[in-house]
Amino acid sequence: MPASRFTQTGNYRTGYRQDQTIFATYAEQASLIALLLLLLLLPQLLPKTVLRDVNMIMIYAVAVIGLNITTGYTGLINIGQAAFMGVGAYATALAATRWNLPFFVAIPLGGVAGAVVGTVVGLPSLRLKYLYLAVATLAFQIIFEWGVGHSPLLEQGGAISLPTVQVFGVRDTFLNHNAFWYYLILPVLIVLALLWRNVLRTRHGRAMIAVRDNDRAAAAMGINPGNSKLTAFMLGSFYAGIAGGLFAYFQKAVVIEDYGLHISVQLLAMAIVGGLGSVPGSFLGPMFIVALDRIMEALSQKLGGANLFPAGVDVATALRPLSFGLAIVLFLMYEPRGLANWWRLARLYFKKWPFKF
């Protein structure tokens, strides 16, 4: 442990238990408490439209953590994360509408359904790698959309309305909808992030990283790469299923268009921009992409009102995909470790401040 519990003055850790501590100093613990207090007060400080974007960021963060488990930490390219979200969303909707289960039971069931389907979809990873595995997950995304679109049980992709939620006498209404779900999504996100952070420190998490770096070397060390890959798919799709259930309740309906291929690409972009194989990147990526989308939407409205383009030209349709693709390309070229690396450098700077070295 550090010589001073108030500041990080050096690396004085002498055991594995000390090395596994997440918050080693009082300053880090105080910053965590301050952040939690700020998050609790956030709905009182933000307008409703911005709070809705914050809710979307948190739901996407849950899905991106799952995608990072599969792609970032285990090295298995997954282009079907939105389909796993859809599995969780439809399982949640069926549990709530057909079985009349409460939301706190229906959403975990959606996560379990996503985990089961993800384990089955992950079976090709025992034989396939790299681009071939990516095509296999892409095939599942297409099969999912086709299957839902031709299933009478799932309204052939049409809207399935979910019942209104009530917690401790507080009912989800039009006036408090965003704040109501903010206080429900936030603890779920915190618990799932801490859960993965602790799994990462176990032998299962270390095995996934070893398989990502070199699966043959991992097998030579006694690790079963197949088990690690299937575990990664199971956990990643479980997180996606939970995110899909939360998204379904937040939107008050399940529609197939919310879980299409473009959402899978968007989630993959969030993971890349945030930083693959990074828990902080799973938060920073959704924040960046959602903020970029809103900025481009506002910019397109201003440009459209300035009469700079011919009549009939949809500026938003051009600007938003352009900025989206440009952000991915620039991050891959100039910052492949994503925004998580900027966060790491900022923490390192304040850890050594006011000293330069």
C-alpha positions in Angstrom: 0.0 0.0 0.0 1.1 3.6 -0.4 3.2 5.2 2.3 0.5 7.8 2.7 -3.2 6.7 2.5 -4.1 10.2 1.4 -2.0 10.4 -1.8 -0.3 7.9 -4.2 3.3 8.7 -3.5 4.7 5.5 -5.0 4.1 1.8 -5.4 4.5 0.2 -2.0 2.3 -2.9 -2.6 3.8 -6.1 -1.3 1.1 -8.7 -1.9 -1.6 -9.8 -4.4 -4.4 -8.6 -2.1 -3.0 -5.1 -2.0 -2.3 -5.2 -5.7 -6.0 -6.0 -6.4 -7.4 -2.9 -4.6 -9.5 -0.6 -6.8 -9.3 2.5 -4.6 -6.0 2.5 -2.8 -6.0 6.0 -1.3 -8.4 8.2 0.7 -8.4 10.7 -2.2 -9.7 8.1 -4.6 -12.3 7.0 -2.2 -13.4 10.6 -1.6 -13.6 11.2 -5.3 -15.8 8.1 -5.7 -18.2 9.3 -3.0 -18.3 12.8 -4.6 -19.1 11.2 -7.9 -21.9 9.1 -6.5 -23.5 12.2 -4.7 -23.3 14.1 -8.0 -25.0 11.2 -9.8 -27.8 11.1 -7.3 -28.4 14.9 -7.7 -28.1 14.8 -11.5 -31.8 14.5 -12.4 -32.4 17.7 -10.4 -29.8 19.6 -12.4 -30.5 18.5 -16.0 -33.4 19.2 -18.3 -35.6 16.3 -19.2 -34.3 16.1 -22.8 -30.7 15.8 -21.6 -31.7 13.4 -18.8 -33.2 11.1 -21.5 -29.8 11.1 -23.3 -28.1 10.2 -20.0 -30.5 7.2 -19.6 -29.6 6.1 -23.1 -25.9 6.4 -22.3 -26.3 4.2 -19.2 -28.2 1.6 -21.1 -25.7 1.6 -23.9 -22.9 1.4 -21.3 -24.3 -1.9 -20.0 -24.4 -3.3 -23.5 -20.9 -2.0 -24.3 -19.5 -3.6 -21.1 -20.9 -6.9 -22.4 -19.4 -6.2 -25.9 -16.0 -5.4 -24.2 -16.1 -8.8 -22.4 -16.5 -10.6 -25.7 -14.4 -8.4 -28.0 -12.1 -6.3 -25.8 -11.1 -8.8 -23.2 -11.3 -12.1 -25.1 -10.6 -11.0 -28.6 -13.8 -12.4 -30.2 -15.2 -10.0 -32.8 -19.0 -9.6 -32.2 -21.1 -7.7 -34.7 -24.4 -9.0 -33.3 -24.6 -7.3 -29.9 -27.9 -5.6 -30.8 -29.4 -9.0 -31.5 -28.5 -10.2 -28.0 -30.1 -7.0 -26.7 -33.2 -7.8 -28.8 -33.3 -11.4 -27.3 -33.3 -9.9 -23.8 -35.9 -7.2 -24.8 -38.3 -9.7 -26.3 -37.8 -12.2 -23.4 -38.5 -9.4 -21.0 -41.6 -8.3 -22.9 -43.0 -11.9 -23.0 -42.3 -12.4 -19.3 -44.1 -9.1 -18.5 -47.1 -9.4 -20.8 -47.7 -13.2 -21.1 -46.7 -14.3 -17.6 -47.4 -11.0 -15.8 -44.1 -11.0 -14.0 -42.9 -7.8 -12.3 -40.1 -5.9 -14.0 -37.4 -6.8 -11.4 -38.0 -10.5 -12.4 -38.6 -9.9 -16.1 -35.4 -8.0 -16.8 -33.1 -10.7 -15.2 -35.0 -13.3 -17.2 -34.1 -11.3 -20.3 -30.5 -11.4 -19.3 -30.6 -15.2 -18.8 -32.3 -15.6 -22.2 -29.5 -13.5 -23.8 -26.9 -15.6 -22.0 -28.4 -18.9 -23.2 -28.6 -17.7 -26.8 -25.2 -16.1 -26.6 -23.7 -19.4 -25.5 -25.2 -21.2 -28.4 -24.1 -18.5 -30.9 -20.6 -18.7 -29.3 -20.1 -22.3 -30.2 -18.6 -21.4 -33.6 -15.9 -19.6 -31.7 -14.5 -23.0 -30.8 -13.5 -23.4 -34.5 -13.6 -19.9 -36.0 -11.5 -16.8 -35.3 -11.1 -13.2 -36.5 -13.1 -12.3 -39.7 -14.8 -15.7 -39.9 -16.2 -15.4 -36.4 -17.3 -11.8 -37.2 -19.3 -13.1 -40.2 -20.9 -15.8 -37.9 -22.1 -13.2 -35.4 -23.3 -11.0 -38.3 -25.3 -14.0 -39.6 -26.9 -14.3 -36.2 -27.9 -10.7 -36.4 -29.6 -11.2 -39.7 -31.3 -14.4 -38.6 -32.6 -12.7 -35.5 -34.1 -9.9 -37.5 -35.7 -12.3 -40.0 -37.0 -14.6 -37.3 -38.6 -11.8 -35.3 -40.1 -10.4 -38.5 -41.8 -13.7 -39.3 -42.9 -14.6 -35.8 -46.6 -14.1 -34.9 -45.7 -14.6 -31.2 -43.5 -11.4 -31.4 -46.0 -9.4 -33.5 -43.8 -9.9 -36.6 -41.5 -7.1 -35.3 -44.3 -4.8 -34.5 -44.6 -2.9 -31.2 -45.2 -4.9 -28.0 -46.3 -2.6 -25.3 -45.0 -3.1 -21.7 -47.0 -2.5 -18.5 -46.3 0.6 -16.4 -43.8 0.1 -13.6 -44.4 1.1 -10.0 -41.7 1.0 -7.3 -42.3 1.8 -3.6 -45.6 3.5 -4.4 -43.9 5.8 -7.1 -45.5 5.2 -10.5 -43.8 5.8 -13.9 -45.7 8.7 -15.4 -45.2 11.1 -18.3 -43.9 13.8 -16.0 -41.3 11.8 -14.1 -40.5 9.1 -16.7 -36.8 10.1 -17.3 -36.0 10.7 -13.6 -37.9 7.5 -12.6 -35.8 5.3 -14.9 -32.6 7.1 -14.1 -32.8 6.0 -10.5 -33.5 2.4 -11.6 -30.9 2.2 -14.4 -28.0 3.8 -12.4 -27.8 1.1 -9.6 -28.0 -1.7 -12.2 -25.1 -0.1 -14.2 -23.0 0.3 -11.1 -23.6 -3.3 -9.9 -22.9 -4.8 -13.3 -19.7 -2.7 -13.7 -18.4 -3.7 -10.3 -19.4 -7.3 -11.0 -17.3 -7.5 -14.1 -14.4 -5.5 -12.5 -14.3 -8.2 -9.8 -14.7 -11.1 -12.3 -11.8 -9.7 -14.2 -9.5 -10.2 -11.2 -10.4 -13.9 -10.9 -8.8 -16.7 -12.7 -11.7 -16.7 -15.2 -11.0 -13.0 -16.1 -7.3 -13.6 -16.4 -7.9 -16.6 -18.6 -10.0 -14.5 -21.0 -7.2 -12.0 -21.4 -4.6 -14.9 -21.9 -6.9 -16.3 -24.6 -7.1 -12.9 -26.3 -3.3 -12.4 -26.3 -2.5 -15.9 -27.6 -4.9 -18.8 -27.3 -2.2 -21.5 -28.1 0.1 -20.2 -25.3 -2.9 -20.1 -23.0 -3.7 -23.7 -23.8 0.0 -24.6 -23.1 -0.4 -23.0 -19.7 -3.3 -25.3 -18.8 -6.1 -22.9 -19.7 -9.1 -24.2 -21.7 -9.6 -21.7 -24.5 -13.0 -23.1 -25.4 -14.4 -22.7 -21.9 -13.1 -19.1 -21.8 -14.6 -18.2 -25.1 -18.0 -19.6 -24.3 -17.9 -17.9 -20.9 -17.1 -14.6 -22.6 -20.0 -15.0 -25.0 -22.3 -16.0 -22.1 -21.4 -13.0 -19.9 -21.3 -10.6 -22.8 -24.8 -11.6 -24.0 -26.1 -11.6 -20.5 -25.1 -7.9 -20.2 -26.7 -7.3 -23.6 -29.9 -9.0 -22.5 -30.1 -6.8 -19.3 -29.5 -3.7 -21.5 -32.3 -4.9 -23.8 -34.8 -5.3 -21.0 -34.0 -1.9 -19.5 -34.3 -0.3 -23.0 -37.6 -2.0 -23.6 -39.1 -0.7 -20.3 -37.6 2.7 -20.8 -39.1 2.9 -24.3 -42.4 1.3 -23.0 -42.4 -1.0 -26.1 -40.3 -3.4 -28.0 -39.8 -2.8 -31.8 -37.5 -4.7 -34.0 -36.0 -1.5 -35.5 -34.4 -0.7 -32.2 -32.2 -3.9 -32.4 -31.1 -3.8 -36.0 -27.6 -4.1 -37.6 -27.0 -0.4 -37.4 -27.3 -0.6 -33.6 -24.7 -3.4 -33.5 -22.3 -1.2 -35.5 -23.0 1.7 -33.2 -22.3 -0.4 -30.1 -19.0 -1.6 -31.7 -18.1 2.0 -32.5 -18.7 3.0 -28.9 -16.4 0.2 -27.7 -13.7 1.2 -30.2 -13.9 5.0 -29.4 -14.1 4.3 -25.7 -11.2 1.8 -25.7 -11.4 -1.9 -26.2 -10.6 -3.9 -23.0 -11.4 -1.0 -20.7 -14.1 -0.6 -18.1 -13.9 3.3 -18.2 -14.0 3.1 -22.0 -17.3 1.4 -21.7 -18.7 4.6 -20.2 -16.7 7.1 -22.3 -17.6 5.6 -25.6 -21.4 5.9 -25.3 -21.0 9.4 -23.9 -18.9 10.5 -26.9 -21.1 8.8 -29.6 -24.4 10.1 -28.1 -23.0 13.6 -27.6 -21.6 13.6 -31.2 -25.0 12.5 -32.5 -26.8 15.4 -30.7 -24.2 17.9 -31.8 -24.5 16.8 -35.4 -28.3 17.0 -35.2 -28.2 20.5 -33.9 -25.6 21.5 -36.5 -27.7 20.0 -39.3 -30.7 22.0 -38.2 -28.7 25.2 -38.2 -27.3 24.5 -41.7 -30.7 23.5 -43.0 -32.2 26.8 -41.8 -29.4 28.8 -43.3 -30.4 27.8 -46.9 -26.9 26.7 -47.8 -28.1 23.6 -49.5 -30.6 23.0 -52.3 -34.2 22.3 -51.3 -34.9 18.6 -50.6 -31.4 17.9 -49.3 -31.6 16.2 -45.9 -28.5 17.6 -44.1 -29.0 15.5 -41.0 -29.0 12.3 -43.1 -25.6 13.2 -44.5 -23.9 14.8 -41.5 -24.7 12.2 -38.8 -23.3 9.1 -40.6 -20.3 11.1 -41.9 -19.3 12.2 -38.4 -20.0 8.8 -37.1 -17.7 7.1 -39.6 -15.1 9.8 -39.4 -14.8 9.4 -35.6 -14.2 5.7 -35.9 -11.5 6.1 -38.6 -9.7 8.9 -36.7 -9.7 7.0 -33.4 -8.4 3.8 -35.1 -5.6 5.8 -36.8 -4.5 8.2 -34.1 -5.8 6.8 -30.8 -6.4 3.1 -31.1 -6.6 2.7 -27.3 -9.6 5.1 -27.3 -10.7 7.7 -24.8 -9.8 5.4 -21.9 -6.1 6.2 -22.7 -6.9 9.9 -22.3 -8.5 9.1 -18.9 -5.4 7.1 -17.9 -3.1 10.0 -18.8 -5.2 12.5 -16.9 -5.2 10.3 -13.8 -1.5 9.9 -14.1 -1.0 13.6 -14.4 -2.9 14.4 -11.3 -1.3 11.5 -9.4 2.2 13.1 -10.0 1.1 16.7 -9.8 2.8 19.2 -9.1 5.9 17.1 -10.1 6.7 16.6 -13.7 8.2 13.1 -13.3 
